[in-house]
Amino acid sequence: MKSIRVASYNIRKAIGTDRRRNPERILEVLNEIDADIIALQEADRRFGVRSAAIPAWLLESQSSYKPVPLNVQSDSMGWHGNVILVRKHADVAAHDVLHLPCLEPRGATMAEIGLYGRKVRVFGMHLDLSGLWRRRQAAAVIHAAAHGEALPTVLMGDLNEWSANRGCLADFARHYSFAPCGRSFHARRPVARLDRIMHCTRSTLLDCGVHESAAARRASDHLPIWAELKLG
């Protein structure tokens, strides 16, 4: 059984550590990671029509990925900035958006993806910055992931949790295993593990890490994280 590589990346609307918006740099990093499935956060602009930070034509022409079609807004790629990218040859069997309890706009995305003859369920999320709603948001994602077909399940995103093992991390840990990827924020000098990948018992972690290339240190204030999984 071929393993799959998943990744999570907060691209900060394609604004780099030099404060320049440059979606081409984000695509350079995505191509370096070479993951099969990628959860992006802050992939849409925050104000106005919330257009995609990476134009559709650019993603099509300069990458091997396509976005999971969420059918929410015509100009944006994601749901509250959350996007799931998959290989162009992957089969998207199902997809949905999750409304998370919040004071500020927050959401999560879900997709069931067919790759290499197997199917995996993936959730992408970006949880509350203040900490007031993170545990309730985590509970909503855990509840959604517990329903439906029994599939290998991966949860990824920017959890915004600074503690080592408390809060929403403890809640997720009751149901999922964390890939110990490493520190991903801030990109120039990482001090915190804000970005996380979790997997269920139907998959086995083979390897994981933080992608720390020169391009990744410039492209966003977060570094992308990745994990190699064998699906059971």
Backbone hydrogen bonds in HBPLUS format (Angstrom, degrees):
<---DONOR---> <-ACCEPTOR-->    atom                        ^
c    i                          cat <-CA-CA->   ^        H-A-AA   ^      H-
h    n   atom  resd res      DA  || num        DHA   H-A  angle D-A-AA Bond
n    s   type  num  typ     dist DA aas  dist angle  dist       angle   num
A0004-ILE N   A0229-LEU O   2.86 MM 225  5.42 159.6  1.90 157.8 162.2     1
A0229-LEU N   A0004-ILE O   2.84 MM 225  5.42 169.2  1.85 164.9 167.6     2
A0036-ASP N   A0005-ARG O   2.70 MM  31  5.32 150.1  1.79 138.8 147.8     3
A0037-ILE N   A0005-ARG O   3.32 MM  32  6.76 152.9  2.39 150.6 156.7     4
A0006-VAL N   A0227-ALA O   2.91 MM 221  5.43 163.3  1.93 161.5 164.7     5
A0227-ALA N   A0006-VAL O   2.88 MM 221  5.43 151.6  1.96 151.5 154.7     6
A0007-ALA N   A0037-ILE O   2.95 MM  30  6.42 137.8  2.13 149.2 160.8     7
A0039-ALA N   A0007-ALA O   2.85 MM  32  6.29 160.7  1.88 154.1 156.5     8
A0008-SER N   A0225-ILE O   2.95 MM 217  5.47 152.8  2.03 144.2 151.2     9
A0225-ILE N   A0008-SER O   3.00 MM 217  5.47 161.4  2.03 157.2 162.1    10
A0009-TYR N   A0039-ALA O   2.90 MM  30  6.34 155.1  1.96 163.9 168.9    11
A0041-GLN N   A0009-TYR O   2.98 MM  32  6.26 148.7  2.08 137.3 138.9    12
A0011-ILE N   A0041-GLN O   3.04 MM  30  6.19 145.1  2.17 157.8 154.5    13
A0014-ALA N   A0011-ILE O   2.79 MM   3  5.29 141.6  1.93 119.1 130.4    14
A0015-ILE N   A0012-ARG O   3.00 MM   3  5.66 161.0  2.04 120.6 126.0    15
A0013-LYS N   A0042-GLU O   2.81 MM  29  5.26 143.3  1.94 145.9 154.3    16
A0022-ASN N   A0014-ALA O   2.81 MM   8  5.61 156.8  1.86 165.2 162.2    17
A0016-GLY N   A0020-ARG O   2.89 MM   4  5.51 166.4  1.91 147.8 145.7    18
A0019-ARG N   A0016-GLY O   2.88 MM   3  5.13 156.1  1.93 114.4 117.3    19
A0017-THR N   A0218-ARG O   2.96 MM 201  5.28 144.7  2.09 127.5 138.7    20
A0025-ARG N   A0022-ASN O   3.10 MM   3  5.71 139.3  2.28 113.7 122.8    21
A0026-ILE N   A0023-PRO O   3.09 MM   3  5.10 118.0  2.49  95.7 110.7    22
A0027-LEU N   A0023-PRO O   3.10 MM   4  6.47 160.0  2.14 153.8 158.4    23
A0028-GLU N   A0024-GLU O   2.97 MM   4  6.23 147.6  2.08 142.1 151.3    24
A0029-VAL N   A0025-ARG O   3.06 MM   4  6.38 153.9  2.13 147.2 153.0    25
A0030-LEU N   A0026-ILE O   2.91 MM   4  6.25 161.4  1.94 153.6 159.1    26
A0031-ASN N   A0027-LEU O   2.92 MM   4  6.06 159.1  1.96 148.9 154.0    27
A0032-GLU N   A0028-GLU O   3.05 MM   4  6.28 140.7  2.21 137.4 148.2    28
A0032-GLU N   A0029-VAL O   3.06 MM   3  4.97 120.9  2.42  93.1 108.5    29
A0033-ILE N   A0029-VAL O   3.01 MM   4  6.34 156.3  2.06 155.1 160.3    30
A0034-ASP N   A0030-LEU O   3.10 MM   4  6.30 158.7  2.15 148.4 153.8    31
A0038-ILE N   A0085-LEU O   2.88 MM  47  5.02 162.7  1.91 143.9 148.0    32
A0085-LEU N   A0038-ILE O   2.75 MM  47  5.02 167.4  1.77 156.5 159.1    33
A0040-LEU N   A0083-VAL O   2.76 MM  43  5.04 167.5  1.77 153.8 158.0    34
A0083-VAL N   A0040-LEU O   3.05 MM  43  5.04 160.8  2.09 136.8 141.1    35
A0043-ALA N   A0081-GLY O   2.92 MM  38  4.72 171.2  1.93 124.6 127.2    36
A0053-ALA N   A0043-ALA O   2.83 MM  10  5.40 172.8  1.84 141.9 141.7    37
A0045-ARG N   A0051-SER O   2.89 MM   6  5.62 172.5  1.90 161.2 161.8    38
A0050-ARG N   A0047-PHE O   3.24 MM   3  5.49 158.5  2.29 124.5 125.3    39
A0052-ALA N   A0075-ASP O   3.06 MM  23  6.37 144.4  2.20 146.0 135.4    40
A0058-LEU N   A0055-PRO O   3.01 MM   3  5.32 125.1  2.32 104.6 118.7    41
A0059-LEU N   A0055-PRO O   3.07 MM   4  6.43 159.7  2.11 158.6 164.4    42
A0060-GLU N   A0056-ALA O   2.99 MM   4  6.17 158.3  2.04 149.1 155.3    43
A0061-SER N   A0057-TRP O   3.00 MM   4  6.08 154.5  2.06 140.1 146.6    44
A0062-GLN N   A0058-LEU O   2.92 MM   4  5.77 149.6  2.02 149.2 155.2    45
A0088-LYS N   A0064-SER O   3.05 MM  24  5.97 141.8  2.20 150.3 146.4    46
A0066-LYS N   A0086-VAL O   2.88 MM  20  5.59 149.8  1.97 156.7 166.8    47
A0086-VAL N   A0066-LYS O   2.94 MM  20  5.59 163.2  1.97 157.9 161.7    48
A0068-VAL N   A0084-ILE O   2.79 MM  16  5.61 158.1  1.84 172.5 178.8    49
A0079-TRP N   A0082-ASN O   2.97 MM   3  5.09 151.1  2.05 134.1 139.1    50
A0082-ASN N   A0079-TRP O   3.01 MM   3  5.09 166.2  2.03 109.2 112.5    51
A0090-ALA N   A0087-ARG O   2.98 MM   3  5.24 159.3  2.02 110.6 117.4    52
A0091-ASP N   A0114-GLY O   3.08 MM  23  4.76 168.2  2.10 140.6 143.0    53
A0114-GLY N   A0091-ASP O   2.65 MM  23  4.76 169.0  1.66 150.7 154.8    54
A0093-ALA N   A0112-GLU O   2.73 MM  19  5.35 137.4  1.91 153.6 165.4    55
A0112-GLU N   A0094-ALA O   2.89 MM  18  5.05 160.7  1.92 135.5 138.1    56
A0096-ASP N   A0110-MET O   2.96 MM  14  5.18 150.0  2.05 142.2 142.1    57
A0110-MET N   A0096-ASP O   2.95 MM  14  5.18 153.6  2.02 155.1 150.3    58
A0098-LEU N   A0108-ALA O   2.77 MM  10  4.96 162.9  1.80 149.1 146.3    59
A0108-ALA N   A0098-LEU O   3.22 MM  10  4.96 153.0  2.29 132.9 136.7    60
A0109-THR N   A0124-GLY O   2.87 MM  15  5.16 159.3  1.91 148.6 155.4    61
A0124-GLY N   A0109-THR O   2.92 MM  15  5.16 154.1  1.99 135.6 143.8    62
A0111-ALA N   A0122-VAL O   2.93 MM  11  5.39 148.4  2.03 150.2 159.0    63
A0122-VAL N   A0111-ALA O   2.83 MM  11  5.39 166.4  1.85 161.4 166.0    64
A0113-ILE N   A0120-VAL O   2.84 MM   7  5.41 165.5  1.86 160.9 159.3    65
A0120-VAL N   A0113-ILE O   2.94 MM   7  5.41 154.8  2.01 145.1 152.2    66
A0115-LEU N   A0118-ARG O   2.81 MM   3  5.45 157.2  1.86 159.9 166.9    67
A0118-ARG N   A0115-LEU O   2.91 MM   3  5.45 166.9  1.93 124.2 128.7    68
A0121-ARG N   A0152-PRO O   2.84 MM  31  6.17 170.8  1.85 167.4 169.0    69
A0154-VAL N   A0121-ARG O   2.87 MM  33  6.33 155.5  1.93 159.2 167.5    70
A0123-PHE N   A0154-VAL O   2.88 MM  31  6.33 154.7  1.94 158.2 165.9    71
A0156-MET N   A0123-PHE O   2.90 MM  33  6.18 155.5  1.96 154.5 162.3    72
A0125-MET N   A0156-MET O   2.98 MM  31  6.39 137.5  2.17 146.3 158.9    73
A0158-ASP N   A0125-MET O   3.21 MM  33  6.56 132.7  2.45 150.7 150.1    74
A0127-LEU N   A0158-ASP O   2.99 MM  31  6.47 149.9  2.08 154.2 163.8    75
A0137-GLN N   A0133-TRP O   2.91 MM   4  6.12 156.0  1.97 157.3 165.2    76
A0138-ALA N   A0134-ARG O   2.79 MM   4  6.03 158.2  1.83 153.1 159.2    77
A0139-ALA N   A0135-ARG O   2.96 MM   4  6.14 155.1  2.02 141.0 147.7    78
A0140-ALA N   A0136-ARG O   3.06 MM   4  6.33 147.5  2.17 140.9 148.9    79
A0141-VAL N   A0137-GLN O   3.09 MM   4  6.45 154.7  2.16 150.3 156.5    80
A0142-ILE N   A0138-ALA O   2.89 MM   4  6.12 169.0  1.91 158.5 161.7    81
A0143-HIS N   A0139-ALA O   2.94 MM   4  6.03 156.5  2.00 143.4 149.9    82
A0144-ALA N   A0140-ALA O   3.04 MM   4  6.24 159.1  2.09 142.5 148.0    83
A0145-ALA N   A0141-VAL O   2.89 MM   4  6.10 156.8  1.94 153.4 160.0    84
A0146-ALA N   A0142-ILE O   3.14 MM   4  6.26 128.7  2.41 139.0 151.0    85
A0146-ALA N   A0143-HIS O   3.24 MM   3  5.28 139.9  2.41  96.9 107.9    86
A0147-HIS N   A0144-ALA O   3.35 MM   3  5.73 164.8  2.37 109.5 114.0    87
A0200-CYS N   A0153-THR O   3.13 MM  47  5.62 139.2  2.30 158.4 164.7    88
A0155-LEU N   A0198-MET O   2.93 MM  43  5.04 156.9  1.98 133.4 141.1    89
A0198-MET N   A0155-LEU O   2.77 MM  43  5.04 159.0  1.81 158.1 163.0    90
A0157-GLY N   A0196-ARG O   3.09 MM  39  5.71 145.6  2.21 157.8 162.6    91
A0196-ARG N   A0157-GLY O   2.90 MM  39  5.71 164.2  1.93 163.4 165.2    92
A0159-LEU N   A0194-LEU O   2.89 MM  35  5.68 143.0  2.02 166.6 162.9    93
A0169-LEU N   A0166-ARG O   3.13 MM   3  5.49 134.5  2.35 142.3 135.4    94
A0171-ASP N   A0167-GLY O   3.40 MM   4  6.79 152.1  2.48 142.0 149.8    95
A0172-PHE N   A0168-CYS O   2.92 MM   4  6.16 167.3  1.93 154.7 156.5    96
A0173-ALA N   A0169-LEU O   2.93 MM   4  6.02 153.9  2.00 144.6 152.6    97
A0174-ARG N   A0171-ASP O   3.34 MM   3  5.65 152.3  2.42 104.5 111.9    98
A0175-HIS N   A0172-PHE O   2.96 MM   3  5.65 160.6  2.00 120.7 126.9    99
A0176-TYR N   A0172-PHE O   2.88 MM   4  5.88 151.6  1.96 155.1 163.6   100
A0177-SER N   A0199-HIS O   2.91 MM  22  5.41 171.7  1.91 161.8 159.5   101
A0199-HIS N   A0177-SER O   2.89 MM  22  5.41 151.7  1.97 146.8 155.9   102
A0179-ALA N   A0197-ILE O   2.91 MM  18  5.63 171.6  1.92 162.3 161.5   103
A0181-CYS N   A0179-ALA O   2.75 MM   2  5.55 134.8  1.96 112.1  97.3   104
A0184-SER N   A0192-ALA O   2.97 MM   8  6.22 146.3  2.08 145.6 147.4   105
A0223-LEU N   A0184-SER O   2.79 MM  39  4.78 157.1  1.84 143.0 150.2   106
A0185-PHE N   A0192-ALA O   3.17 MM   7  5.28 155.8  2.24 153.9 156.2   107
A0191-VAL N   A0185-PHE O   2.64 MM   6  5.87 160.2  1.68 124.9 127.6   108
A0192-ALA N   A0185-PHE O   2.81 MM   7  5.28 150.9  1.89 158.7 167.0   109
A0189-ARG N   A0186-HIS O   3.05 MM   3  5.42 123.1  2.39 108.7 123.0   110
A0187-ALA N   A0221-ASP O   2.75 MM  34  4.83 145.7  1.86 121.5 127.3   111
A0203-SER N   A0200-CYS O   3.28 MM   3  6.02 152.5  2.36 119.8 121.5   112
A0232-GLY N   A0202-ARG O   2.54 MM  30  4.88 155.4  1.60 155.1 153.9   113
A0204-THR N   A0230-LYS O   2.79 MM  26  5.06 156.4  1.84 144.2 152.3   114
A0230-LYS N   A0204-THR O   2.84 MM  26  5.06 161.8  1.87 147.0 153.1   115
A0206-LEU N   A0228-GLU O   2.82 MM  22  5.36 173.2  1.82 156.1 156.1   116
A0228-GLU N   A0207-ASP O   2.75 MM  21  5.08 170.3  1.76 147.4 148.5   117
A0209-GLY N   A0226-TRP O   3.05 MM  17  5.59 152.7  2.12 148.3 147.7   118
A0226-TRP N   A0209-GLY O   2.96 MM  17  5.59 159.3  2.01 157.6 159.6   119
A0211-HIS N   A0224-PRO O   2.88 MM  13  5.55 169.8  1.89 156.5 160.0   120
A0217-ARG N   A0213-SER O   3.11 MM   4  6.42 147.4  2.22 147.9 156.2   121
A0218-ARG N   A0215-ALA O   3.13 MM   3  5.32 145.7  2.25 102.1 112.2   122
A0219-ALA N   A0215-ALA O   2.97 MM   4  6.03 148.6  2.07 152.8 162.1   123
